[in-house]
Amino acid sequence: MGLPEMASPMILTPGDSTMRAYKVLVMGDGSSGKTSIINRYAQESFGAAYRQTIGLDWYTKRLDLPGGVTVTLQIWDIGGQQLGGKMIQNYLEGCDAVMLVYDLTNAASFENIEDWMDLVSTQFADSATKPHIALVGNKRDVSHLRVVSLQKHESFVKAHGLSSHFVSAKTGDQVSLTFRKVVGFLTGIQVSKAETEQLGRVLTAEVVVHPDAEPQRVPMGMSRKSRRKGTGKSSACSVQ
């Protein structure tokens, strides 16, 4: 798939409105729930059958903000296997925000966030303009099963100067609000109390079953420790 072309943040002013476009990358280990989160936000759906993103998928979403500002987000879904891929630098070029996603119930997916963070930091080390970076913990609907503590999450956020978010792709809880908060960082138009109440509502999950897709066993992301040893474990992917 060829790379979609996207200019860096552009501001157009037809009449009284302001139009802005931003490129947002969603990154993290395979099975962390990136695609499910994006689908929930961009298409208001949730797929129960796991399908690994190969390489790159992208979506667009339009938001109408206070003050007559219209924002178009181009959301890039980066496959988990791209952590060591040759194209990842090209994907990162010109991005305005990065959402690093991990699974609250999968310790390895959080441990590997450090590798994704290193990748972004290296890419923009010499850049005067750096993207906003958000740390997103998925599966807050099963927080009783979480293995990544709130303290670990917040310590990582503080150490790297990130914004902090928790969502559930399955229920839709906090998904739209998280994207809106990221847009707030990019535009300077913060989320109002009314928007917070509206966007923070939990949605009933719409389960979409693909007739040609059967749940299957796929390799989970290796932890940093496993990669150093050159080994990894496979496990069945759960619903994101």
N, C-alpha and C positions, 0 to 999 in steps of 0.2 A: 504493500500500500504506500503510495506516495505521501509525502508530508503535506498537510493542508497549509496553505500560506496564511499567515496572520501578521499584520503589522503590529509593532509595539504600540502601547496605549495611545489611541488617537482620540482627539476631541474635535467634533464637528458641531457647528452651531447653526442649524437651519431654523430660522425664526426664533422663538423664545426657548426652544428645547436644547438640551445638550446631549449629544450621543457619545458614548464611550465604549471601547471594546477592550477586553482583557483576556489574556491567555492564562489558564489555570491548569496546572499539572496535578494529577492525583496519582501518588506513588506508594509503593509498599509491597510486601510479600504477596505472592499468589495465595488465594483463599482468605485474605484478610478482609475482603468485602468491598473492595474499591468499586468494582463494576456495579454491584448491588446498590451501593450508596448513590452512584451517579444516576443509575436507572430510576431510583426512587425520586431523586431530585428533578432530573430532566424529563422523565416520562411518567412519573407518578406510578410506578409499578415495582413489583418485587418478584424476582425469579427464584423459584425454589430449586431448580436444577442447576448445578454448578457447571459453568463453562469458563475455562481459563482463557483470559485475553492473550492473544498471540501478537506480540509486538505493540501495536497501537490502535486504539479506537478513539473517536472524538465525537463530541456532542456540542450543541449550542443551546443556550438558554437566555431569554430576554427578561430583564427586570425593569420595571418602571419605579423610579425612586422619587422621594419628595423633591420639590424644586424643579420639576419638569425634566429631570435627568433620566435618560434611558441608557441602560447598560446591557451590552451583549457579551456573554461569557462564552468563550470557546474552551470547553473542558476536555482535556486529553487524559485518556485512561491508559496508563503505562503498564504493560504486562510485567508481572513479578520477575520473570526470567531476564528482564532487561537490566537488572542490577549490574551485571557484568557485560552487557551488550555494547557493541561498537557505536550504535546509533544514539545512545542516551544523551550525549552532549548536544547533538542536533535537536533532540526533543526539548531540552532545557533552554536552548537559545531563545532569548526574547520573552521568556515567560514572566508574568507579573506576580503570580502566586503559586506556591507549592503546598499541597495537602498531603502530609505523610500519614498514612493509615495503617493501623495495626489492629489485631483481634485481642480484645481484653481477656479471652479465654485461651490464648496461645502465647506462651512465654517467648518462643523463638521469634514470632512475628514482631514482638516489641524489641527484642535484642537486636534484630536486624535493622531496626529503624536507624540505629547509629551509622550503619553502612550507607543507607539512603541519604542521611543527613550529611555525611562526609562527601558524598557525590555532589550534592548541591553546593556545599561550601566551597569545594574545589573549583567548581564551574564558575562561581561568581567571586572568587577570591580577589581578583584584580579589577572587578567591575565597580564603577561608581554608583550604579543603580542595582540594588539587590531586591529579589522578590520577597513578598511577605510569605512566611512559612508558618503553617498551622499543623499542630499535632492532633490527630483525630483517633480516638479509641472507639472501635465499633463493637456492637453487641451489648449495649447498655441494658437491653431488655433481659439479659441473663446475667446481670451483674453478680448474682449470688454464685456464679461459676467462675468469676474472674480470677486469674492467677497473676495478673499484673496489678500491683498495688497502686493506689492513688498517689502515694508518696513517690514511687518510681516515676510515674507519669509527670507529676509536677516538678520533680527534680530535673528531669530532662528538659522540660519547658523552660525552667529558670536558667539552666546552664547554657541554653542556645538562644534565648530571647524569642521564643515562639509564642503563638497564641494557643490556647488550650480548649479542646472540645471533646465531647462524648456524644455518640449518636447510636441509633439502631436503624440499620437498613431495613430490617424486617417490619418494624412498626412505623417507621418514618420519624420516630422521635428525634427532634433536634436537627434533622438533616437539612431542611430548608433554612432553618435559623443559622446553622453553621456556615452555609454558603453565603447567606446574607451578611453575616458578621465579617467574613473574609472580604466581601465586596465593600463593606464599610471601611475596612482598613485601606483599601485601594482608592476609594473615592473621597474619603473624609466625611461621608454622609453616614453617621452612626445610626444604629437600629433604635427606633422609637419604642416606647413601652407598648404601644398598641401592636406594632409589628412583632415584638417579642412574644406577646400573648397569642397572636394569630399563628405565627410560624412555628412556635414551640409545641403546638398541639400534637398529640400522638394520633397517627392515622391507622385505620384498620388495614392490615396487610392484604394486598391483592396478590394471591399466589398464581403465578403464571407457569403452567406446566408445558414444556416443549415436548411434543409427541415424539420427536426424533432424538431427544436427549435423555439419556439414562444417567443417574448418579454413578460416578465412577471413581476409582481410586487414582489419585494423581499425586505426584511428588509435592510434599510441602516444602516451604522455604527452609534451607539449612540455617542453623544458628551460626553465629560467628565462630564459636568454639568448634562446631562440626566441620566448618569449612577449613579451619586451620589443620584439622586432622585428615581432611580430604574425604570425609564420610558424611552421609546424610540419611535421614529416615523418611520413609513414605508412610502416609496415613490417609485414611478416608477423609474427604472434605465434608465438613458439616455445612448446613444451610447458613448463609451469611445474614 
